[in-house]
Amino acid sequence: MGNPAGPDGGPPGFAFEGRLGNPPRVTPKAPTPPPAAAPRSPPRSSSARPPYLIDKSALADLIVAAVAEQAGVVLLHYDSDFDRIAAVTGQAAEWVVPRGTV
């Protein structure tokens, strides 16, 4: 495998200067300071959540729908999230009771 080399072919952490035939002069590289911490923004309310983030209950709905689809059964539900999932996946889903009755 050999020794790991830095970006210029020399040992990691050193920069080589000089030309072929001349003895290289080795100068240590200065350590890179850690990046500054980004300022923290105030916590957002759930209504301000970006549309690409998903909450835990919606994740649970996706898991339940995936299990029902893999099992090949009709998904009985009382949650409009399952209607949206069924519209995308094309799987069979039915309300247990009419929407808004319970």
LINBEL-V57922 format. One record per pair of residues at least 24 apart in sequence whose ideal C-beta (glycine too) atoms are under 7 Angstrom apart, sorted by the first residue. I is the first residue (numbers start at 0). GAP is how many residues later the second one is. D is the distance in whole Angstrom. If there is no record, write none. Layout:
i->(I,I)
gap->(GAP,GAP)
d->(D,D)
This chain:
i->(60,64,64,77)
gap->(24,24,26,24)
d->(7,7,7,6)
